[in-house]
Amino acid sequence: MKRMIATSLAAATLLGLAACSDQTQEDAARTADLAGDDIEANAEVAGEVLEQGAKEAAGAVAEGASNLERHIEENDTETPGPAPVLGDELNADRADPNE
C-alpha cells in the first residue's frame, strides 16, 4: 500500500512537472516572440531616425555647397587671363631661350 501511495505521489509530481514544463515552454516561446517584436519595432524606429538624419545631412550639405558657390562668385574679381603655361613660355625669362 505504501508503495502504491509513493508511486501515485511520484506520478502526480511528474505530471505536475510535465504540465509546468509545458507552461514554461509556452511562456518562453511567448517571451521570445515578444522580444522579437520589440527588436523589430526598435529597428524600425532606428531606421526612421537614421533616414531623417540622412535627409537633414543632405540638406545641410546642399545648403553649404550653395553658400560656397555664392561666396566664390561674389568674391571672384579676377578677369580671366591667358591660358595656363603650356610650355611655350617656360624659358621666356632667360636672355637666350635656346640655351
N, C-alpha and C positions, 0 to 999 in steps of 0.2 A: 504494500500500500504506500509506504514511504517512497519507494522507487517510482511509483506511478505519479505521485504528487510532485516529486522532484522533476520527473520527465515533463509533466504538464507545465510546471513553472518555467522550465528551460524552453519549452516550445513557445509558451506565451511571450517570454522575453525575446526569443529570436524573432517571432512575428512582430513584436513591438519595434525591435531594432530594424527589421526589414522595412516596416512602414515608415519609421523615422528616416531611414536611409533613402527611401523613395522620395519623401518630402524634402530631405536635404538636397537630393539631386535636382529636384524640381526647382527648389529655391536657388540653387547655384546656377542653373540654366537661366532662370528668370533674371538673376543678378547680372549674368554675363550679357544677356540681351539688353538690359537697361544700360549697362556700361557701354556697350557698342552704340546704342542710340545716343548716349551723351557724347561719346567721342565723335560721332558723325556730326552732331549738332555743333560741337565746338570747332570742328574742322571747317564747317560751312561758315561759321561766324568769322573765323580766322581768314578764310579765303576772301570774304567780303571786305574785311578790314584791309587786307593786302591789296585788293583790287582798287579800293578807294585811295589808298596811299599811292599806288602807281599812277592813278589818274591825276592826283594832286601834284606829284613829282613831274609828270609830263607837262602839266600846265605851267609849273614854275620854270622848267627848262625852256619851254617855248617863249614865255614872257622874258626870261633872261636873254635869250637869243635875239628877240626883237629889240630889247633895250640896247644890247651891244651893237646891233646893226645901226640903230638910230644914232647912237653915240659916235660910231665910226663915220657915218655920213655927215653928221653935224660938225665934226672936227677935222674932216678931210679937206684941208685948204690948199693942198699942193696941186699945181697944174701938172698934167701928165708930161713927162719929159721924154727923152729919147729911149729907145728900147734898151734893154739890159745889154751889157757888154757881150758881144758875140765873138770877140777875138780880133776884130778889125782894129780896135783901139788899144790893144794890150801894151804896145810899145810907143804910144803917142807921146809919152813924157820924155823919151830919150832924144838926144840930139840927132842921132842917126838910127832910125828904127830898124835898119837892116843888120845891125850889129848883133 
